Amino acid sequence: MSDQKRNIIKTAGDMFFRLGIRSVSIDDICHELGMSKKTFYVYFASKDELVEQLLQANINYMASKMEGLLKTGDFKQLVAKFIKHQEAEKNDVRRVPQLVYDLKKYYPQQFAQFQVNCFKTQKDYIRRYLEMGQQAGLVRANLNIELVAVLFAKIHSDAIRDFEEIEGRGHNMHQLGHTAMDVFVRGVLSEEGLKLYN
């Protein structure tokens, strides 16, 4: 991917998160970047294509972070990084951005495909994390790894889709993610793993 295309995706993503997809036009994006619409159309045939590629870039970013954790090869480090992340964000009460609302309402096909891709990516990495943990003796040996990976990836995927109901009950997505992750981690760890986690 060229630097220019990457820059368009990043700028559009920042604007979509702040203002929502619906209210940001191609003209707005071009103005923000100081480029012509003709240049924009060299990289994207339409706003729909931009949205699709932005969502794929999000999946790729998530995958690269997960891959980075796996490369340590050390499940103890992975658990430690999770705890550090939880502490850093425990007071984060940001709402799900307007972007998700607009995706559901105005880009339902792209949003549905995004959920499918998120599910597949997360399921694969969760499975690999758990296999690493079993090899280290920190994840329960009798755990059905495939089923647990499906279950947790499904919880995350459904939470994105149903965020309005979750927030309507006085919660936010970050609280839900942290609580689900804590329950998940405690449920999969061996006694030795729990000692480390606690």
Backbone bond lengths (Angstrom), bond angles and torsions (degrees), N, CA, C in turn:
res aa  C-N    CA-C-N  psi(-1)  N-CA   C-N-CA  omega(-1)  CA-C   N-CA-C  phi
1 M - - - 1.457 - - 1.532 109.19 -
2 S 1.317 116.68 134.17 1.458 120.59 -178.79 1.530 110.95 -72.16
3 D 1.325 115.79 158.15 1.463 120.28 177.97 1.516 111.25 -61.22
4 Q 1.324 116.58 -38.22 1.464 120.50 -179.64 1.524 111.41 -63.42
5 K 1.319 116.39 -44.56 1.461 120.22 179.75 1.522 110.18 -65.16
6 R 1.322 116.28 -41.87 1.464 120.81 178.03 1.524 110.88 -61.37
7 N 1.321 116.35 -38.17 1.458 121.53 -179.87 1.527 111.39 -67.58
8 I 1.329 116.12 -39.27 1.469 120.08 177.11 1.523 109.82 -62.36
9 I 1.331 116.99 -46.74 1.462 121.22 -179.39 1.524 110.92 -61.33
10 K 1.326 116.45 -44.20 1.470 119.95 -179.29 1.530 111.52 -64.55
11 T 1.325 116.32 -46.63 1.469 120.36 -179.18 1.518 110.91 -63.72
12 A 1.336 116.54 -45.83 1.465 120.10 178.73 1.526 110.35 -61.83
13 G 1.327 116.72 -42.09 1.462 120.20 179.16 1.513 111.86 -60.18
14 D 1.328 117.39 -44.29 1.468 121.11 178.13 1.530 110.66 -60.97
15 M 1.310 116.56 -42.19 1.472 120.60 -179.70 1.520 111.21 -68.85
16 F 1.336 116.83 -40.54 1.467 120.28 178.99 1.525 110.80 -63.34
17 F 1.334 117.10 -40.65 1.458 120.59 -179.99 1.528 111.17 -65.07
18 R 1.324 116.76 -38.54 1.465 120.31 -177.84 1.522 112.32 -76.58
19 L 1.343 116.06 -40.22 1.459 120.39 -167.41 1.527 114.57 -117.59
20 G 1.333 117.02 -11.81 1.457 120.01 -173.53 1.518 110.25 91.91
21 I 1.314 116.49 155.21 1.468 120.78 -176.95 1.524 111.07 -72.19
22 R 1.320 114.80 -42.79 1.463 120.39 -173.28 1.524 112.55 -59.60
23 S 1.340 115.95 -38.11 1.464 119.45 -173.76 1.523 113.32 -86.23
24 V 1.328 118.36 -3.38 1.471 121.71 -179.93 1.530 108.87 -106.74
25 S 1.315 115.84 119.02 1.462 120.42 -179.55 1.532 110.58 -95.60
26 I 1.318 115.82 168.81 1.464 120.35 174.42 1.531 109.33 -61.62
27 D 1.338 116.43 -37.63 1.473 120.18 176.53 1.526 110.67 -58.76
28 D 1.331 116.96 -42.48 1.468 120.77 179.75 1.527 110.99 -61.97
29 I 1.328 115.63 -43.57 1.469 120.41 -179.37 1.527 110.21 -64.24
30 C 1.333 116.05 -44.50 1.470 120.43 179.69 1.526 110.56 -62.96
31 H 1.329 116.79 -41.41 1.464 120.18 178.88 1.527 110.40 -62.22
32 E 1.326 116.20 -43.96 1.470 120.87 -179.92 1.527 111.11 -60.90
33 L 1.325 115.99 -35.95 1.467 121.40 -177.70 1.528 113.15 -89.27
34 G 1.341 116.28 -12.17 1.463 119.20 -176.18 1.516 112.39 67.69
35 M 1.354 115.57 38.49 1.467 119.78 -179.76 1.523 110.01 -126.68
36 S 1.294 115.95 162.85 1.463 120.88 177.72 1.528 110.41 -83.93
37 K 1.338 115.00 158.73 1.467 118.73 175.89 1.532 110.27 -64.62
38 K 1.328 115.80 -31.44 1.464 119.81 178.55 1.534 109.80 -59.16
39 T 1.341 116.61 -42.10 1.462 120.66 178.46 1.526 110.42 -66.96
40 F 1.329 116.50 -40.84 1.465 120.53 178.10 1.526 110.33 -55.60
41 Y 1.334 116.01 -46.02 1.470 120.62 -175.14 1.530 113.04 -72.52
42 V 1.315 117.31 -9.88 1.464 119.95 171.13 1.526 109.67 -66.41
43 Y 1.337 115.98 -32.91 1.465 121.52 -174.06 1.531 113.64 -101.32
44 F 1.332 117.06 -29.16 1.467 120.56 -177.37 1.522 109.37 -138.08
45 A 1.331 115.44 132.40 1.463 119.94 -179.16 1.525 111.76 -74.67
46 S 1.331 116.86 -23.38 1.459 121.01 -175.79 1.529 109.99 -163.65
47 K 1.308 115.69 171.09 1.460 120.70 174.71 1.527 109.91 -65.77
48 D 1.330 117.23 -36.11 1.464 121.04 177.54 1.530 110.75 -57.91
49 E 1.323 116.43 -43.97 1.466 119.76 179.63 1.530 110.70 -65.21
50 L 1.338 116.06 -38.68 1.466 119.96 176.76 1.522 110.36 -60.16
51 V 1.332 116.95 -45.07 1.474 120.98 179.58 1.524 110.08 -60.57
52 E 1.332 117.05 -45.16 1.461 120.90 179.61 1.530 111.21 -59.15
53 Q 1.317 116.53 -44.69 1.463 119.82 -177.62 1.526 111.81 -73.31
54 L 1.325 116.74 -30.47 1.463 120.23 174.43 1.526 110.52 -63.95
55 L 1.320 116.45 -43.17 1.464 120.43 178.79 1.528 111.17 -65.64
56 Q 1.332 116.30 -38.63 1.464 119.00 177.82 1.520 110.76 -67.38
57 A 1.331 116.87 -36.43 1.467 120.46 177.29 1.525 110.11 -63.22
58 N 1.331 116.32 -35.50 1.469 120.63 177.50 1.524 110.98 -64.81
59 I 1.337 116.04 -42.89 1.471 120.90 177.39 1.533 109.78 -62.31
60 N 1.332 116.33 -44.45 1.462 120.63 -179.35 1.528 111.51 -62.24
61 Y 1.332 116.38 -38.89 1.467 120.83 178.78 1.526 110.13 -64.77
62 M 1.336 116.09 -45.72 1.462 120.85 178.69 1.532 110.16 -60.15
63 A 1.321 116.48 -43.36 1.468 120.64 -179.36 1.523 111.29 -64.59
64 S 1.339 117.18 -38.81 1.460 119.30 -179.02 1.528 111.02 -67.19
65 K 1.333 117.27 -36.56 1.464 120.22 177.39 1.525 110.43 -65.98
66 M 1.329 116.32 -43.07 1.465 120.72 179.45 1.521 110.87 -65.45
67 E 1.323 115.78 -40.09 1.464 120.06 179.70 1.525 110.19 -64.70
68 G 1.329 115.95 -37.69 1.460 120.41 177.81 1.513 112.32 -61.00
69 L 1.325 116.71 -39.73 1.455 120.30 177.37 1.529 110.87 -66.04
70 L 1.306 116.35 -41.28 1.469 119.91 -179.63 1.521 112.13 -64.55
71 K 1.325 116.63 -32.37 1.468 119.97 -176.30 1.522 112.16 -65.72
72 T 1.328 117.80 -20.49 1.465 118.78 177.75 1.523 110.07 -63.19
73 G 1.346 115.80 -30.40 1.465 120.11 -178.92 1.516 113.25 68.19
74 D 1.316 116.79 10.17 1.464 121.31 -174.94 1.526 108.89 -124.85
75 F 1.335 116.67 108.36 1.456 120.74 -176.98 1.522 111.44 -65.33
76 K 1.348 117.82 -32.01 1.476 120.40 177.91 1.524 110.37 -62.24
77 Q 1.325 116.64 -41.59 1.470 120.20 177.25 1.522 110.74 -63.89
78 L 1.317 116.27 -38.85 1.458 120.82 -179.76 1.526 109.97 -61.60
79 V 1.343 117.28 -46.23 1.467 121.37 179.02 1.526 110.14 -64.21
80 A 1.326 117.08 -41.07 1.470 120.97 179.94 1.523 110.78 -62.42
81 K 1.331 117.01 -40.95 1.464 120.27 179.25 1.524 110.72 -66.60
82 F 1.318 116.40 -36.00 1.464 119.95 177.19 1.524 109.98 -62.40
83 I 1.334 117.57 -46.78 1.461 121.58 -179.37 1.529 110.34 -60.74
84 K 1.328 116.67 -43.39 1.465 121.17 179.67 1.522 110.45 -61.67
85 H 1.330 116.30 -41.64 1.465 121.33 179.07 1.520 110.29 -63.95
86 Q 1.327 117.54 -42.01 1.461 121.93 179.55 1.522 110.87 -61.18
87 E 1.322 116.91 -44.94 1.463 121.39 -179.12 1.524 110.89 -64.51
88 A 1.333 116.58 -39.43 1.465 120.73 -177.27 1.516 111.65 -67.07
89 E 1.344 117.14 -29.68 1.455 119.60 -173.39 1.523 113.99 -114.05
90 K 1.329 118.53 10.33 1.462 119.43 -173.82 1.524 113.01 -64.69
91 N 1.342 117.81 -25.34 1.456 120.92 179.59 1.530 112.74 -99.92
92 D 1.322 116.70 10.22 1.457 121.32 -178.39 1.526 108.83 -79.39
93 V 1.316 116.59 114.91 1.465 119.97 -177.19 1.530 110.73 -117.18
94 R 1.331 116.79 26.76 1.460 119.42 177.91 1.526 110.41 -60.24
95 R 1.320 114.90 145.61 1.453 120.17 175.60 1.525 109.66 -84.34
96 V 1.322 115.37 160.39 1.463 119.41 172.35 1.523 107.24 -61.87
97 P 1.323 118.74 130.84 1.457 120.73 -174.29 1.522 113.37 -66.46
98 Q 1.321 113.34 161.95 1.464 121.34 177.35 1.524 110.93 -54.60
99 L 1.323 115.93 -26.31 1.460 121.27 -179.83 1.524 111.72 -52.72
100 V 1.322 117.37 -45.67 1.465 120.09 -176.67 1.522 110.73 -67.17
101 Y 1.325 116.27 -41.06 1.472 120.05 177.48 1.528 110.36 -59.10
102 D 1.334 116.08 -47.21 1.463 119.74 -179.03 1.522 112.05 -65.36
103 L 1.324 116.66 -36.97 1.466 119.35 177.02 1.519 110.50 -59.58
104 K 1.313 116.99 -47.27 1.464 120.90 -178.71 1.526 111.96 -62.08
105 K 1.332 115.27 -40.98 1.459 119.35 -173.22 1.522 113.85 -83.61
106 Y 1.348 116.62 -42.79 1.460 120.15 -171.05 1.530 114.63 -107.85
107 Y 1.342 116.40 -16.82 1.468 120.67 -179.57 1.534 109.42 -132.25
108 P 1.329 117.68 56.54 1.473 119.98 -173.69 1.524 114.14 -62.27
109 Q 1.336 117.70 -35.79 1.471 119.52 179.93 1.525 110.82 -68.23
110 Q 1.329 116.59 -44.39 1.463 120.04 178.44 1.524 110.88 -63.87
111 F 1.335 115.64 -38.73 1.458 119.39 -179.61 1.530 110.81 -67.21
112 A 1.331 116.23 -41.49 1.467 120.13 178.89 1.529 110.64 -62.11
113 Q 1.336 116.80 -42.29 1.462 119.97 179.31 1.525 110.83 -67.71
114 F 1.336 116.29 -36.28 1.463 121.07 176.95 1.528 110.37 -60.82
115 Q 1.322 116.91 -42.79 1.463 120.47 178.46 1.525 111.37 -62.75
116 V 1.335 116.27 -42.84 1.463 120.48 178.60 1.530 110.16 -60.96
117 N 1.331 116.21 -45.81 1.464 120.10 -178.78 1.519 111.93 -66.25
118 C 1.335 116.56 -40.02 1.475 120.71 176.40 1.523 110.44 -59.98
119 F 1.312 115.37 -46.30 1.464 120.53 -178.69 1.529 110.48 -59.22
120 K 1.316 117.04 -49.21 1.468 120.70 -177.79 1.525 111.41 -62.43
121 T 1.336 115.67 -44.11 1.468 120.09 -178.64 1.520 111.02 -64.02
122 Q 1.329 116.12 -48.72 1.462 119.41 -177.92 1.525 111.50 -65.16
123 K 1.319 116.57 -41.64 1.470 119.74 -179.46 1.523 110.91 -58.60
124 D 1.325 116.11 -43.54 1.464 120.31 -179.49 1.521 111.45 -63.04
125 Y 1.323 116.90 -46.12 1.462 119.24 -177.37 1.525 112.12 -71.41
126 I 1.316 117.74 -37.69 1.472 120.03 177.20 1.529 109.75 -61.14
127 R 1.333 115.75 -43.85 1.470 119.54 177.75 1.526 110.75 -58.29
128 R 1.325 116.54 -44.89 1.465 119.94 -179.16 1.532 112.00 -66.87
129 Y 1.342 117.16 -38.54 1.467 120.70 176.08 1.527 110.57 -59.35
130 L 1.343 114.75 -46.59 1.465 119.30 -176.38 1.527 111.25 -67.02
131 E 1.309 116.84 -37.50 1.473 119.70 176.23 1.523 110.48 -62.53
132 M 1.333 116.81 -40.88 1.461 120.59 177.04 1.531 109.78 -61.91
133 G 1.338 116.19 -42.45 1.454 120.54 -179.98 1.512 113.13 -65.01
134 Q 1.321 116.65 -38.39 1.469 119.84 177.16 1.525 110.77 -63.84
135 Q 1.314 116.57 -42.17 1.468 120.09 179.05 1.526 111.76 -62.51
136 A 1.344 115.75 -30.41 1.468 120.29 179.63 1.527 111.90 -85.99
137 G 1.346 116.79 -4.85 1.460 120.42 -178.77 1.519 113.72 77.27
138 L 1.342 117.20 14.51 1.463 121.03 -176.90 1.526 113.28 -104.21
139 V 1.327 116.17 -8.98 1.462 121.92 174.51 1.521 107.85 -114.96
140 R 1.326 116.59 140.61 1.467 121.40 -176.03 1.527 111.42 -53.48
141 A 1.313 115.96 131.92 1.467 121.81 -176.66 1.527 112.01 -67.22
142 N 1.347 117.37 -28.32 1.470 120.73 -176.43 1.529 112.71 -91.14
143 L 1.319 117.70 11.18 1.461 122.05 -176.58 1.530 110.80 -73.92
144 N 1.332 116.05 135.29 1.468 121.07 173.16 1.531 107.14 -82.70
145 I 1.313 115.52 91.70 1.460 120.91 -171.72 1.527 112.17 -60.63
146 E 1.310 117.30 -44.91 1.462 120.35 -177.15 1.528 110.73 -60.76
147 L 1.327 116.79 -44.86 1.465 121.00 -178.49 1.526 111.32 -66.56
148 V 1.321 116.95 -41.99 1.469 120.84 179.20 1.531 110.01 -64.08
149 A 1.322 117.33 -40.68 1.460 120.69 178.91 1.526 110.94 -62.91
150 V 1.328 116.53 -42.82 1.468 121.05 177.33 1.529 110.11 -62.19
151 L 1.319 116.29 -46.41 1.465 121.42 -176.87 1.528 111.49 -60.53
152 F 1.328 116.40 -48.94 1.460 118.32 -175.61 1.524 111.67 -70.91
153 A 1.318 117.54 -39.31 1.466 119.98 177.65 1.525 110.50 -63.56
154 K 1.325 116.88 -35.48 1.466 121.51 179.10 1.525 110.90 -67.69
155 I 1.325 117.41 -40.46 1.473 120.96 177.97 1.523 109.70 -58.16
156 H 1.327 116.19 -46.04 1.468 119.87 -178.52 1.519 111.31 -65.63
157 S 1.322 116.51 -43.64 1.460 121.04 -179.08 1.528 111.15 -62.43
158 D 1.329 116.90 -44.88 1.467 120.65 -179.59 1.523 111.62 -68.39
159 A 1.339 117.03 -32.85 1.468 120.61 -179.92 1.528 110.53 -64.41
160 I 1.320 117.17 -38.82 1.470 119.99 177.67 1.526 109.58 -62.68
161 R 1.323 116.05 -43.44 1.463 120.54 -177.76 1.526 111.97 -66.93
162 D 1.331 116.99 -38.47 1.466 121.66 -172.40 1.523 113.20 -103.55
163 F 1.347 117.04 26.80 1.465 119.58 -173.43 1.527 113.08 -60.26
164 E 1.343 117.88 -30.77 1.470 119.75 -178.27 1.523 110.96 -65.45
165 E 1.328 116.56 -40.72 1.460 119.84 177.74 1.526 110.89 -65.93
166 I 1.317 116.31 -41.26 1.470 121.01 179.94 1.525 110.15 -62.42
167 E 1.325 116.51 -47.16 1.461 119.73 -178.92 1.526 111.47 -71.50
168 G 1.337 116.79 -28.73 1.464 120.51 176.73 1.521 112.52 -65.85
169 R 1.313 117.16 -19.89 1.467 122.16 177.82 1.535 112.01 -94.20
170 G 1.335 116.39 10.98 1.459 120.36 174.68 1.512 115.24 88.92
171 H 1.332 117.22 14.60 1.460 121.06 178.92 1.522 108.74 -113.14
172 N 1.326 116.38 174.18 1.459 119.02 172.76 1.518 108.35 -133.98
173 M 1.318 115.26 167.43 1.469 120.45 -172.72 1.519 112.45 -64.77
174 H 1.314 117.31 -33.36 1.460 119.38 -179.46 1.530 110.57 -69.17
175 Q 1.334 116.37 -41.43 1.466 119.51 176.58 1.524 110.54 -61.23
176 L 1.330 115.78 -43.79 1.456 119.93 179.64 1.524 111.01 -62.05
177 G 1.337 116.35 -45.23 1.459 120.04 -179.52 1.516 112.12 -61.67
178 H 1.328 117.13 -42.90 1.468 120.93 -179.07 1.523 111.41 -66.88
179 T 1.344 115.64 -42.52 1.464 119.19 -179.72 1.520 110.76 -65.59
180 A 1.328 116.46 -45.59 1.462 120.27 179.76 1.521 111.28 -61.66
181 M 1.331 116.46 -41.06 1.461 120.08 -179.52 1.524 111.26 -66.34
182 D 1.320 116.71 -39.80 1.468 120.28 179.27 1.531 110.44 -63.28
183 V 1.330 116.53 -45.98 1.468 120.98 178.20 1.528 110.04 -62.19
184 F 1.323 116.09 -43.88 1.460 121.25 179.99 1.525 111.30 -60.07
185 V 1.333 115.85 -50.24 1.467 119.98 -177.14 1.523 110.76 -62.03
186 R 1.325 117.23 -46.00 1.466 120.37 -179.69 1.532 111.44 -63.00
187 G 1.329 115.38 -32.49 1.459 119.32 -177.53 1.515 114.62 -75.08
188 V 1.331 117.27 -23.94 1.471 119.26 -174.70 1.522 113.15 -100.51
189 L 1.326 117.64 -17.80 1.461 119.39 -173.35 1.523 113.04 -77.77
190 S 1.319 115.51 148.55 1.459 122.14 171.90 1.526 108.21 -75.38
191 E 1.340 117.14 176.45 1.464 120.03 178.25 1.524 110.76 -58.69
192 E 1.325 116.40 -42.46 1.467 120.23 178.54 1.523 110.55 -63.79
193 G 1.343 116.20 -40.20 1.448 120.34 179.32 1.516 112.40 -65.21
194 L 1.339 117.06 -38.79 1.455 121.18 178.07 1.521 111.97 -64.33
195 K 1.338 116.06 -38.19 1.467 119.27 177.47 1.527 109.83 -60.50
196 L 1.328 115.43 -43.60 1.456 120.62 178.62 1.530 110.35 -62.42
197 Y 1.311 116.26 -46.12 1.477 121.66 -176.59 1.530 110.51 -65.15
198 N 1.330 116.67 -43.10 1.473 120.65 -178.13 1.517 110.79 -68.96
